[in-house]
Amino acid sequence: MILRQGVKFSYHEFMKSWQDSVPEGMTTSLHQLKGIALTDMSATPPAIWFYPVTALPQDATERFNRLFSLREKWTQADIEPYIRLVLVVVLATVQVNGSTAMYPRQLRVVCN
């Protein structure tokens, strides 16, 4: 079972199929899919689908709009791979503009 864009799979079936497809002694983990796939554990049954970080726009506003159109609330662990590039660009901008680096705003993702 291979993840495909726009197709949701049963999380438990996917994880079992994935584990069964790797050589004995190797283990699979959802952590290995960070920035590649999203899950919805509140769905019945829980679901997983292909959603690579490369599918998102580079513009920060557009990226956040797209992410929050997918899901109203995010945990820090879930959103981090999808915003890592945006945070690096913002922090680099603060460091380049020496005078603004004196009092930069703290960036914080609030997790509920």
C-alpha positions in Angstrom: 0.0 0.0 0.0 1.6 3.3 -1.1 0.4 6.7 0.0 -1.0 8.8 -2.9 -1.9 12.4 -2.9 -5.6 13.0 -2.2 -6.3 9.4 -1.1 -6.9 8.7 2.6 -6.0 5.3 3.9 -6.9 3.5 7.2 -4.1 4.4 9.5 -3.9 1.0 11.2 -4.0 -0.9 7.8 -1.4 1.3 6.3 1.0 1.0 9.3 0.6 -2.8 9.3 1.1 -3.1 5.5 4.1 -0.8 5.7 5.7 -2.8 8.6 5.0 -6.0 6.7 6.8 -4.7 3.6 10.1 -3.9 5.2 12.8 -6.5 5.9 12.6 -8.4 9.2 14.3 -6.6 12.0 13.5 -3.2 10.6 10.8 -1.1 12.2 8.6 1.6 10.8 7.4 4.6 12.7 5.0 7.5 12.1 8.0 9.7 12.9 9.6 8.6 9.6 6.8 10.2 7.7 7.1 13.7 9.2 6.7 16.2 6.4 5.5 13.5 4.0 2.1 12.4 5.4 -0.6 13.7 7.6 -2.9 11.7 10.0 -6.3 12.3 11.4 -6.6 10.1 14.5 -10.0 11.5 15.4 -11.5 10.1 12.2 -13.4 6.8 12.2 -11.3 4.9 11.3 -8.1 6.9 11.9 -6.7 8.0 8.5 -3.4 8.8 6.9 -2.6 10.4 3.6 0.3 11.7 1.5 0.9 15.4 2.1 4.5 16.3 1.4 6.0 19.6 2.6 6.9 20.3 -1.1 3.2 20.6 -1.9 3.0 23.8 0.0 3.7 27.3 -1.3 6.9 29.0 -0.2 5.2 32.2 0.8 4.6 32.1 4.5 1.1 33.6 4.4 -0.1 31.3 1.7 1.6 28.3 3.5 -0.2 29.0 6.8 -3.5 29.6 5.0 -3.2 26.3 3.2 -2.3 24.4 6.4 -5.1 25.9 8.4 -7.6 25.2 5.7 -6.6 21.5 6.1 -6.9 21.5 9.9 -8.1 24.1 12.3 -5.8 23.1 15.2 -2.3 21.6 15.0 0.1 20.2 17.5 3.6 21.6 17.4 4.9 18.1 16.4 2.5 17.9 13.5 3.0 21.4 12.1 6.8 21.7 12.7 8.0 20.0 9.5 5.6 22.1 7.4 6.7 25.5 8.8 10.4 24.8 9.4 11.5 26.5 6.2 9.3 29.5 7.0 10.8 29.9 10.4 14.4 29.7 9.0 13.6 32.4 6.5 12.1 34.7 9.2 15.0 34.1 11.6 17.5 34.7 8.8 15.8 38.0 8.0 16.0 39.1 11.6 19.7 38.3 11.7 20.4 40.1 8.4 18.6 43.3 9.5 21.0 44.1 12.4 18.9 46.9 13.8 15.7 44.9 13.9 17.6 42.0 15.6 17.9 44.1 18.7 14.2 43.5 19.7 12.9 40.7 17.5 9.5 39.2 18.3 9.5 35.7 19.8 8.1 33.2 17.4 5.9 30.6 19.1 3.5 28.0 17.9 0.7 27.6 20.4 -0.4 24.0 20.8 -3.8 23.1 22.4 
